[in-house]
Amino acid sequence: MLSWAIAFLVIAIIAGVLGFGGIAGTAAGIAKILFFVFLVIFVISLFFGWRGRTPPV
């Protein structure tokens, strides 16, 4: 999912340089949403990974 966010960020930068403001804004918005979704999933997986392990006997 992080790769999708980076891809949309690159699309937004290229579209912004070429002067396509609407496309750049949309791609940047999608990249931002995907990045925050990735962060939330990452934090949740860290929490459950840390909590789910039992010490070896």
N, CA, C and O atoms as a GROMACS GRO file, in nm:
protein
  228
    1MET      N    1   0.082  -0.118   0.000
    1MET     CA    2   0.000   0.000   0.000
    1MET      C    3   0.087   0.125   0.000
    1MET      O    4   0.051   0.227  -0.059
    2LEU      N    5   0.201   0.117   0.066
    2LEU     CA    6   0.292   0.231   0.066
    2LEU      C    7   0.343   0.259  -0.074
    2LEU      O    8   0.366   0.374  -0.110
    3SER      N    9   0.361   0.155  -0.154
    3SER     CA   10   0.407   0.175  -0.292
    3SER      C   11   0.302   0.249  -0.374
    3SER      O   12   0.337   0.328  -0.461
    4TRP      N   13   0.174   0.224  -0.347
    4TRP     CA   14   0.068   0.296  -0.416
    4TRP      C   15   0.070   0.444  -0.377
    4TRP      O   16   0.052   0.531  -0.462
    5ALA      N   17   0.091   0.472  -0.250
    5ALA     CA   18   0.097   0.611  -0.205
    5ALA      C   19   0.214   0.683  -0.270
    5ALA      O   20   0.202   0.799  -0.310
    6ILE      N   21   0.328   0.615  -0.280
    6ILE     CA   22   0.445   0.676  -0.343
    6ILE      C   23   0.419   0.698  -0.492
    6ILE      O   24   0.458   0.800  -0.548
    7ALA      N   25   0.353   0.601  -0.557
    7ALA     CA   26   0.321   0.615  -0.700
    7ALA      C   27   0.231   0.735  -0.724
    7ALA      O   28   0.255   0.813  -0.817
    8PHE      N   29   0.127   0.752  -0.642
    8PHE     CA   30   0.038   0.867  -0.658
    8PHE      C   31   0.110   0.997  -0.626
    8PHE      O   32   0.080   1.100  -0.686
    9LEU      N   33   0.203   0.995  -0.533
    9LEU     CA   34   0.280   1.114  -0.503
    9LEU      C   35   0.367   1.153  -0.622
    9LEU      O   36   0.376   1.272  -0.656
   10VAL      N   37   0.429   1.056  -0.686
   10VAL     CA   38   0.510   1.084  -0.805
   10VAL      C   39   0.422   1.138  -0.918
   10VAL      O   40   0.461   1.231  -0.988
   11ILE      N   41   0.305   1.079  -0.937
   11ILE     CA   42   0.212   1.128  -1.039
   11ILE      C   43   0.172   1.272  -1.010
   11ILE      O   44   0.162   1.354  -1.101
   12ALA      N   45   0.148   1.303  -0.882
   12ALA     CA   46   0.110   1.439  -0.844
   12ALA      C   47   0.223   1.537  -0.873
   12ALA      O   48   0.198   1.648  -0.921
   13ILE      N   49   0.346   1.498  -0.843
   13ILE     CA   50   0.459   1.588  -0.868
   13ILE      C   51   0.476   1.611  -1.018
   13ILE      O   52   0.497   1.725  -1.060
   14ILE      N   53   0.468   1.506  -1.098
   14ILE     CA   54   0.483   1.520  -1.243
   14ILE      C   55   0.370   1.605  -1.300
   14ILE      O   56   0.395   1.692  -1.384
   15ALA      N   57   0.247   1.580  -1.256
   15ALA     CA   58   0.133   1.658  -1.305
   15ALA      C   59   0.144   1.804  -1.263
   15ALA      O   60   0.106   1.894  -1.338
   16GLY      N   61   0.195   1.828  -1.143
   16GLY     CA   62   0.213   1.966  -1.097
   16GLY      C   63   0.318   2.040  -1.177
   16GLY      O   64   0.302   2.158  -1.208
   17VAL      N   65   0.426   1.971  -1.211
   17VAL     CA   66   0.532   2.034  -1.292
   17VAL      C   67   0.481   2.065  -1.432
   17VAL      O   68   0.515   2.168  -1.490
   18LEU      N   69   0.399   1.977  -1.488
   18LEU     CA   70   0.348   1.997  -1.623
   18LEU      C   71   0.229   2.093  -1.628
   18LEU      O   72   0.184   2.130  -1.736
   19GLY      N   73   0.178   2.132  -1.513
   19GLY     CA   74   0.073   2.232  -1.509
   19GLY      C   75  -0.068   2.178  -1.503
   19GLY      O   76  -0.164   2.253  -1.524
   20PHE      N   77  -0.085   2.051  -1.476
   20PHE     CA   78  -0.218   1.994  -1.462
   20PHE      C   79  -0.259   2.003  -1.315
   20PHE      O   80  -0.240   1.908  -1.239
   21GLY      N   81  -0.314   2.116  -1.275
   21GLY     CA   82  -0.345   2.141  -1.134
   21GLY      C   83  -0.448   2.047  -1.076
   21GLY      O   84  -0.433   2.001  -0.963
   22GLY      N   85  -0.554   2.019  -1.151
   22GLY     CA   86  -0.661   1.933  -1.100
   22GLY      C   87  -0.614   1.791  -1.079
   22GLY      O   88  -0.645   1.728  -0.977
   23ILE      N   89  -0.540   1.740  -1.175
   23ILE     CA   90  -0.489   1.604  -1.164
   23ILE      C   91  -0.388   1.595  -1.050
   23ILE      O   92  -0.386   1.497  -0.976
   24ALA      N   93  -0.304   1.697  -1.038
   24ALA     CA   94  -0.203   1.697  -0.931
   24ALA      C   95  -0.268   1.700  -0.794
   24ALA      O   96  -0.225   1.628  -0.704
   25GLY      N   97  -0.371   1.780  -0.779
   25GLY     CA   98  -0.441   1.787  -0.651
   25GLY      C   99  -0.509   1.656  -0.615
   25GLY      O  100  -0.505   1.612  -0.501
   26THR      N  101  -0.572   1.595  -0.714
   26THR     CA  102  -0.639   1.467  -0.692
   26THR      C  103  -0.540   1.358  -0.655
   26THR      O  104  -0.561   1.283  -0.560
   27ALA      N  105  -0.430   1.350  -0.730
   27ALA     CA  106  -0.330   1.247  -0.704
   27ALA      C  107  -0.265   1.269  -0.568
   27ALA      O  108  -0.238   1.172  -0.496
   28ALA      N  109  -0.241   1.394  -0.532
   28ALA     CA  110  -0.182   1.422  -0.400
   28ALA      C  111  -0.280   1.385  -0.289
   28ALA      O  112  -0.238   1.333  -0.185
   29GLY      N  113  -0.408   1.410  -0.310
   29GLY     CA  114  -0.508   1.371  -0.210
   29GLY      C  115  -0.516   1.221  -0.191
   29GLY      O  116  -0.525   1.172  -0.079
   30ILE      N  117  -0.512   1.147  -0.302
   30ILE     CA  118  -0.514   1.001  -0.294
   30ILE      C  119  -0.389   0.950  -0.224
   30ILE      O  120  -0.396   0.860  -0.141
   31ALA      N  121  -0.273   1.010  -0.258
   31ALA     CA  122  -0.148   0.967  -0.194
   31ALA      C  123  -0.153   0.992  -0.044
   31ALA      O  124  -0.105   0.910   0.035
   32LYS      N  125  -0.210   1.105  -0.004
   32LYS     CA  126  -0.219   1.138   0.138
   32LYS      C  127  -0.310   1.039   0.211
   32LYS      O  128  -0.277   0.992   0.320
   33ILE      N  129  -0.424   1.008   0.152
   33ILE     CA  130  -0.517   0.914   0.213
   33ILE      C  131  -0.453   0.776   0.226
   33ILE      O  132  -0.461   0.714   0.331
   34LEU      N  133  -0.389   0.728   0.118
   34LEU     CA  134  -0.325   0.597   0.123
   34LEU      C  135  -0.212   0.592   0.225
   34LEU      O  136  -0.193   0.491   0.291
   35PHE      N  137  -0.139   0.702   0.238
   35PHE     CA  138  -0.030   0.705   0.334
   35PHE      C  139  -0.084   0.693   0.476
   35PHE      O  140  -0.028   0.619   0.557
   36PHE      N  141  -0.190   0.765   0.508
   36PHE     CA  142  -0.245   0.758   0.643
   36PHE      C  143  -0.311   0.623   0.670
   36PHE      O  144  -0.305   0.573   0.783
   37VAL      N  145  -0.374   0.563   0.569
   37VAL     CA  146  -0.428   0.428   0.585
   37VAL      C  147  -0.315   0.330   0.614
   37VAL      O  148  -0.327   0.242   0.699
   38PHE      N  149  -0.203   0.346   0.540
   38PHE     CA  150  -0.087   0.261   0.564
   38PHE      C  151  -0.035   0.278   0.706
   38PHE      O  152  -0.002   0.180   0.773
   39LEU      N  153  -0.028   0.402   0.754
   39LEU     CA  154   0.020   0.426   0.890
   39LEU      C  155  -0.070   0.361   0.994
   39LEU      O  156  -0.021   0.301   1.090
   40VAL      N  157  -0.200   0.371   0.976
   40VAL     CA  158  -0.295   0.312   1.071
   40VAL      C  159  -0.279   0.160   1.073
   40VAL      O  160  -0.275   0.099   1.180
   41ILE      N  161  -0.271   0.099   0.954
   41ILE     CA  162  -0.255  -0.046   0.948
   41ILE      C  163  -0.122  -0.088   1.009
   41ILE      O  164  -0.114  -0.192   1.075
   42PHE      N  165  -0.018  -0.009   0.987
   42PHE     CA  166   0.113  -0.038   1.043
   42PHE      C  167   0.110  -0.036   1.196
   42PHE      O  168   0.162  -0.126   1.261
   43VAL      N  169   0.048   0.067   1.253
   43VAL     CA  170   0.040   0.078   1.399
   43VAL      C  171  -0.044  -0.036   1.457
   43VAL      O  172  -0.009  -0.092   1.561
   44ILE      N  173  -0.153  -0.069   1.390
   44ILE     CA  174  -0.237  -0.179   1.438
   44ILE      C  175  -0.159  -0.311   1.434
   44ILE      O  176  -0.166  -0.390   1.528
   45SER      N  177  -0.085  -0.334   1.325
   45SER     CA  178  -0.010  -0.459   1.317
   45SER      C  179   0.104  -0.462   1.418
   45SER      O  180   0.137  -0.569   1.469
   46LEU      N  181   0.164  -0.349   1.448
   46LEU     CA  182   0.265  -0.344   1.553
   46LEU      C  183   0.205  -0.380   1.688
   46LEU      O  184   0.263  -0.457   1.764
   47PHE      N  185   0.090  -0.323   1.717
   47PHE     CA  186   0.024  -0.348   1.845
   47PHE      C  187  -0.012  -0.494   1.861
   47PHE      O  188   0.017  -0.554   1.964
   48PHE      N  189  -0.076  -0.553   1.759
   48PHE     CA  190  -0.119  -0.692   1.771
   48PHE      C  191  -0.001  -0.787   1.761
   48PHE      O  192  -0.005  -0.895   1.820
   49GLY      N  193   0.104  -0.751   1.690
   49GLY     CA  194   0.221  -0.835   1.683
   49GLY      C  195   0.294  -0.838   1.817
   49GLY      O  196   0.344  -0.942   1.860
   50TRP      N  197   0.298  -0.723   1.882
   50TRP     CA  198   0.365  -0.714   2.013
   50TRP      C  199   0.283  -0.784   2.119
   50TRP      O  200   0.338  -0.852   2.206
   51ARG      N  201   0.152  -0.769   2.112
   51ARG     CA  202   0.063  -0.823   2.212
   51ARG      C  203   0.039  -0.972   2.193
   51ARG      O  204   0.016  -1.043   2.290
   52GLY      N  205   0.044  -1.021   2.070
   52GLY     CA  206   0.005  -1.157   2.041
   52GLY      C  207   0.110  -1.262   2.072
   52GLY      O  208   0.077  -1.381   2.078
   53ARG      N  209   0.233  -1.225   2.092
   53ARG     CA  210   0.338  -1.323   2.116
   53ARG      C  211   0.340  -1.365   2.264
   53ARG      O  212   0.327  -1.282   2.354
   54THR      N  213   0.356  -1.494   2.283
   54THR     CA  214   0.371  -1.544   2.420
   54THR      C  215   0.516  -1.581   2.441
   54THR      O  216   0.582  -1.627   2.347
   55PRO      N  217   0.566  -1.563   2.559
   55PRO     CA  218   0.708  -1.595   2.583
   55PRO      C  219   0.732  -1.746   2.572
   55PRO      O  220   0.646  -1.825   2.611
   56PRO      N  221   0.846  -1.786   2.520
   56PRO     CA  222   0.874  -1.930   2.509
   56PRO      C  223   0.894  -1.992   2.646
   56PRO      O  224   0.943  -1.928   2.739
   57VAL      N  225   0.856  -2.117   2.657
   57VAL     CA  226   0.865  -2.187   2.785
   57VAL      C  227   0.997  -2.259   2.797
   57VAL      O  228   1.023  -2.324   2.898
   0.00000   0.00000   0.00000
